[in-house]
């Protein structure tokens, strides 16, 4: 069962729109499906539905609700891609991670699911790192996260498991960024990094031309095993 739900912010003065997909029976745990820069579009909805089909409560919050609620963009359409970049450029990531904290609280206290993970893509990969460093989330997964190299000074705060998928031909994360990530995180006991040789940003998108089927299946299988290990 899927619904559009409003989740209260931490201070209770506003509400975060979210797509919520519920499993049959008692959830094994909860997955926050963190959008790319394209909003909670059909690809993100599909990812949430897939997690629900596997027995998890899946929640996909609208990161851009303060800027343009309900935006759904297509990465394969250049004007929409440009708009998505502009939305990310105007996004307040500090306010955004407080929204994620509010979603975690809602899942645990209102939905009654104690174990929570976040699986994020693109800017959601950055948010996965933020969640690991700034919240008490039980586990986080980031696909081709941007800007993580600029947050390595927060790695000491990561106390729960974090998995990062890194495509080596990512135009948004050039080799020097990938090198900094590995040098900063390879020896962290809570962090696992996987490289995907020759793959580009967006390789695990559910829809569109960016998807690489073999790479997506490999990364998703590793994610699922990670979630089973740390969430149930």
C-alpha positions as CSV (number, residue, x, y, z in Angstrom):
1,X,0.0,0.0,0.0
2,X,1.3,3.4,-0.9
3,X,0.2,6.9,0.2
4,X,1.4,10.5,0.1
5,X,2.0,11.5,3.7
6,X,2.9,14.8,5.5
7,X,5.7,14.3,8.1
8,X,6.1,17.1,10.7
9,X,9.4,19.0,10.8
10,X,11.4,18.8,14.0
11,X,9.9,22.0,15.3
12,X,6.4,21.1,14.3
13,X,5.8,24.3,12.3
14,X,5.6,22.7,8.9
15,X,5.4,19.3,7.2
16,X,7.5,17.4,4.7
17,X,5.7,15.7,1.9
18,X,6.7,12.1,1.4
19,X,5.8,9.1,-0.6
20,X,5.3,6.1,1.7
21,X,5.1,2.5,0.6
22,X,4.1,0.0,3.2
23,X,4.8,-3.8,3.0
24,X,2.4,-6.5,3.8
25,X,2.6,-7.5,7.4
26,X,5.1,-6.2,10.0
27,X,8.0,-4.3,8.4
28,X,11.5,-5.9,8.6
29,X,12.8,-2.3,9.0
30,X,12.5,1.0,7.3
31,X,14.3,2.5,4.3
32,X,14.4,6.3,3.6
33,X,14.7,6.4,-0.2
34,X,16.6,9.7,-0.7
35,X,16.0,11.3,-4.1
36,X,18.5,12.6,-6.7
37,X,18.2,16.1,-7.9
38,X,15.1,15.2,-9.9
39,X,12.6,15.1,-7.1
40,X,10.4,12.1,-6.1
41,X,10.0,11.1,-9.7
42,X,8.8,7.7,-11.1
43,X,12.3,6.2,-10.6
44,X,12.4,7.1,-6.9
45,X,8.8,5.9,-6.5
46,X,9.8,2.6,-8.1
47,X,12.8,2.2,-5.8
48,X,10.5,2.7,-2.8
49,X,8.0,0.2,-4.1
50,X,10.7,-2.3,-4.6
51,X,11.8,-2.0,-0.9
52,X,8.2,-2.3,0.2
53,X,7.9,-5.5,-1.9
54,X,10.9,-6.9,0.0
55,X,9.2,-6.3,3.3
56,X,10.4,-2.8,4.4
57,X,8.5,0.4,5.1
58,X,9.9,2.8,2.4
59,X,9.7,6.6,2.8
60,X,10.8,8.9,0.0
61,X,10.7,12.5,1.3
62,X,10.5,15.5,-1.0
63,X,13.8,17.3,-0.5
64,X,12.7,20.3,-2.5
65,X,9.5,21.0,-0.7
66,X,10.7,24.4,0.5
67,X,11.7,25.4,-3.1
68,X,9.1,23.7,-5.4
69,X,7.0,21.0,-3.8
70,X,6.1,18.0,-5.9
71,X,8.7,18.6,-8.6
72,X,9.3,15.5,-10.8
73,X,12.1,15.9,-13.5
74,X,13.5,13.7,-16.2
75,X,17.3,13.4,-16.3
76,X,17.2,12.7,-20.1
77,X,15.6,16.1,-20.9
78,X,18.2,18.8,-20.9
79,X,16.0,21.7,-19.7
80,X,14.8,19.5,-16.8
81,X,18.3,18.5,-16.0
82,X,19.4,22.1,-15.9
83,X,16.4,22.9,-13.6
84,X,17.4,20.0,-11.4
85,X,20.9,21.4,-11.1
86,X,19.5,24.8,-10.2
87,X,17.3,23.3,-7.5
88,X,20.3,21.5,-6.0
89,X,22.2,24.7,-6.1
90,X,19.5,26.4,-4.1
91,X,19.0,23.5,-1.6
92,X,19.8,24.2,2.1
93,X,21.5,20.9,3.0
94,X,21.7,21.8,6.7
95,X,17.9,22.3,6.8
96,X,17.6,19.1,4.7
97,X,19.4,16.9,7.1
98,X,17.1,18.2,9.9
99,X,14.3,17.0,7.7
100,X,15.9,13.6,7.5
101,X,16.1,13.6,11.3
102,X,12.4,14.4,11.4
103,X,11.7,11.5,9.1
104,X,13.7,9.1,11.2
105,X,11.8,10.3,14.3
106,X,8.4,9.8,12.5
107,X,9.4,6.3,11.3
108,X,10.4,5.2,14.8
109,X,7.7,7.0,16.9
110,X,4.7,7.2,14.6
111,X,5.2,4.3,12.2
112,X,6.6,2.2,15.0
113,X,9.6,0.8,13.1
114,X,12.8,1.0,15.2
115,X,15.5,0.1,12.7
116,X,16.0,2.7,9.9
117,X,18.4,3.0,7.0
118,X,18.8,5.6,4.3
119,X,19.6,4.8,0.6
120,X,20.4,7.9,-1.4
121,X,21.4,8.7,-4.9
122,X,23.5,11.6,-6.3
123,X,22.8,14.5,-3.9
124,X,21.0,11.8,-1.9
125,X,24.4,10.1,-1.7
126,X,25.8,13.2,0.0
127,X,22.8,13.1,2.3
128,X,23.5,9.5,3.2
129,X,27.0,10.6,4.4
130,X,25.5,13.5,6.3
131,X,22.9,11.1,7.9
132,X,25.7,8.8,9.0
133,X,27.7,11.6,10.5
134,X,24.9,13.8,11.9
135,X,22.0,11.5,12.9
136,X,21.5,8.2,14.8
137,X,20.3,6.4,11.7
138,X,21.2,2.7,11.9
139,X,22.8,2.4,8.4
140,X,23.2,4.5,5.3
141,X,24.0,3.8,1.6
142,X,25.1,6.4,-0.9
143,X,25.3,6.0,-4.6
144,X,27.6,8.4,-6.5
145,X,27.3,10.9,-3.7
146,X,28.5,14.4,-4.5
147,X,30.5,16.7,-2.2
148,X,31.5,13.9,0.3
149,X,35.2,14.9,-0.1
150,X,34.3,18.3,1.4
151,X,32.8,16.6,4.5
152,X,35.7,14.3,5.4
153,X,36.3,16.3,8.5
154,X,33.0,14.9,9.9
155,X,34.1,11.2,9.5
156,X,34.9,10.9,13.2
157,X,31.2,11.2,13.9
158,X,30.2,8.2,11.8
159,X,29.2,5.6,14.4
160,X,26.9,3.3,12.3
161,X,27.5,1.5,9.0
162,X,27.9,3.5,5.8
163,X,28.2,2.0,2.3
164,X,29.3,4.1,-0.7
165,X,29.1,3.1,-4.3
166,X,31.7,5.0,-6.5
167,X,31.6,4.9,-10.3
168,X,35.1,5.6,-11.5
169,X,34.0,7.6,-14.6
170,X,31.7,9.9,-12.7
171,X,31.9,13.4,-14.3
172,X,30.6,15.0,-11.0
173,X,33.3,13.2,-8.9
174,X,36.6,13.4,-10.9
175,X,39.6,11.2,-10.0
176,X,41.0,13.6,-7.4
177,X,37.7,13.6,-5.5
178,X,37.5,9.8,-5.6
179,X,41.2,9.6,-4.4
180,X,40.4,11.9,-1.5
181,X,37.4,9.8,-0.5
182,X,39.4,6.6,-0.5
183,X,42.3,8.2,1.4
184,X,39.9,9.7,3.9
185,X,37.6,6.7,4.4
186,X,39.2,3.4,3.4
187,X,40.5,2.8,7.0
188,X,37.3,3.8,8.7
189,X,35.9,0.8,10.5
190,X,32.3,1.7,9.8
191,X,32.6,2.7,6.1
192,X,32.8,0.4,3.0
193,X,33.5,1.8,-0.4
194,X,33.0,-0.1,-3.7
195,X,34.4,1.2,-7.0
196,X,32.6,0.5,-10.4
197,X,35.2,0.7,-13.1
198,X,34.2,2.7,-16.1
199,X,30.7,3.5,-14.9
200,X,29.2,7.0,-14.8
201,X,27.0,9.0,-12.4
202,X,23.5,7.7,-12.3
203,X,24.4,4.2,-13.4
204,X,21.8,2.7,-10.9
205,X,18.9,4.9,-12.0
206,X,15.7,2.9,-12.4
207,X,14.8,4.6,-15.7
208,X,16.5,6.4,-18.6
209,X,19.7,6.3,-20.5
210,X,22.1,6.6,-17.6
211,X,21.3,3.1,-16.3
212,X,23.9,0.4,-16.6
213,X,22.1,-2.8,-16.0
214,X,25.0,-5.0,-14.8
215,X,26.4,-2.2,-12.6
216,X,23.0,-1.4,-11.2
217,X,22.3,-5.1,-10.3
218,X,25.7,-5.5,-8.7
219,X,25.4,-2.3,-6.6
220,X,21.8,-3.1,-5.6
221,X,22.7,-6.6,-4.6
222,X,25.4,-5.3,-2.3
223,X,23.0,-2.7,-0.9
224,X,20.4,-5.3,-0.2
225,X,22.9,-7.6,1.6
226,X,24.1,-4.6,3.6
227,X,20.6,-3.7,4.6
228,X,19.8,-7.3,5.6
229,X,22.9,-7.3,7.8
230,X,22.3,-4.0,9.5
231,X,18.5,-3.6,9.5
232,X,17.0,-7.0,9.1
